[in-house]
């Protein structure tokens, strides 16, 4: 995920309470965003099975 897309996803998640659907390109897992770390190093996602995970932006793509 490019930096501008990452910033947009975090803005929508943090300021508009929008849950953005992402796919981890490395693992193929799909989840909905619920937070971004303050430093922007990871995106916290809720996986389809309800578990929580953190992904680096470079492993994410918006669906």
N, C-alpha and C positions, 0 to 999 in steps of 0.2 A: 504494500500500500504506500503510495506516495505521501510525502509530508503534508501536502495541501489536503488530500483526501482524509488523512488521519486527523488533522486539525478540524475538518468539517464534521467528521463522525463524533469527535469528542465534544465539540460545541453543541451539536444536536443532542447528545446524550446528557451532558452536564447542565445545559442552560435551557433546553426545551423539553426535557424529560422524555425524549424520544428514544425508544429502544431500536437500535439499528441491527439488522440481521447481517452477520458476518460469517464467512467460511475461512477456516484455517487451511491455507494452501498446502501446508506440510502434512497435516494429519487428515484433512478432509472433514473434520468436525464442524458443525454448524451451531451457532449460538447467537444470543441477543445481548447487546451491550447493556451494562448497568452502571459502569464507571470507567474513568480513565485515571491513571496515577497522576499525581500533581506534576511530576517531572515529565509526563508524557511518554514514559518508556514502555508502558504496557497498557493494554485495554482489557478490562475485566469483562468477562462474558458469562452468561448463564447458558449452559449447554442444553440441548433438547431433552436430555434425561434429568434435568434439574440440578445437576452438579455445577459448581463454579470453577472457573479457570481464568488464567491470565495469559494473554498472547502478546508477543511483540508485534508492532504495527507491520513490519516487513513480512510477516506470515499471514496477514489478513487481506481479505478482499470482501467488498460489500456486495451483498446479493440483492 
